[in-house]
Amino acid sequence: MRIEALKTALMLQRTGSIPRTAEALDYGRGSVYMQIIKLEAELGFSLFDLPGKGNIGRRRRRAKVTDRGLYFLLRAKEAVQLLDEGLQDAH
């Protein structure tokens, strides 16, 4: 599991939008989407109900966090914060 993918998922949770996440992280939209899809495949469950992912006929534009995703992202945020603190302390 890559820390960049976790940070991308956390930003998507914050913004609720793939385009805004891509802009905030200076990534392409496709890169954000693929990072989330790969992370979900690795985890074995969906973090987000994404626009266009299994939502044929719906016009929802926001990425909605799933119940399992909410719990996971809470723990991921803690883990990322600890890793960032460890890196800062090491310098």
ABEGO torsion letter per residue (X at the ends): XBAAAAAAAAAAAAAGBAAAAAAAAGBBAAAAAAAAAAAAAAAGBBABBBBGBGABGBABABBBBBAAAAAAAAAAAAAAAAAAAAAAAAX
